[in-house]
Amino acid sequence: MLKEWVRNQLEKDSSRLTPQREAVVDVLIANADDHLSAEDIFIHTKKLYPEIGLATVYRNLELLEKLNIIHRFDYGDGHSRYEIRLGDDDEHYHHHLICQKCGSIGEFKSDLLDTIEKRIAAETGFEVTDHCLRFFGICAQCREKVKS
């Protein structure tokens, strides 16, 4: 179902779901809960499509981002991370919890900013269409290591 949504988004742009692009999309779908870098995506995609090159992966990620099929995030570690959108109903990003010790990236899916978005609209006339929050701190596993 998600792949069909991706195919439809590509067709709206007169683009196709080529075998290489499909391999990249398959990796993104299979790792939807992870925050993969382009290099991670390349390594996984190479297993499905051995002929693919890193430049092809980058070009496909660029197109998928342009068409709002994927989100690209920068967490300050020098590597962009990618997540596939879950279809047209995927209105808001979830928030990211970034551990400053081990670099793990977790998610917090509660949309706590609805009230703020409504207030912004009421007070300024500005319609918020999306937002992205990153929280930096120490994850539970690293905090537990310090205790023991």
Steps between C-alpha positions, in 0.01 A plus 500: 500500500779744591693409187189568292477847660867558409432387142205744476708790636770428242247478217359843595850632420521292180767288669511122515572245769815367333661181635771706675246740648282210608798342680564829686130528590495136617793572733327811637177307558678205664688740730217747560572513874870571448672821404725389215771710338552492124796270558285264711235500228768428239635201697151352543400576139816340362383167649175526301647658187876427482559722194382819672750778568511751784437791260181328380382463860565872562313600181203285598494638855509854357201428274304323774559795733401753232172312451441492878511120506779502758619739768866593539634591844834640613597420857831684503713187452593578140257243356150566374249236609194394304153373585222401267166675541214270584270636229283809465376467859854547635439867581750571776846379566552319822754652733851361529690420819874508432740350754813709538695200636432213257337687210183291504189664360163428658155630423228672697172485310269720706421827323535745785514807279139506375408767757801712408424466127141617558621793709751600232221495241261698722755766599691542175288357220793269419387147412748242626509211254763297683774505759794290612647482849824342613569435866860439605584317820608166642301185418379257766761238407791744537357636826476143630866434407606804704306373804666157496 
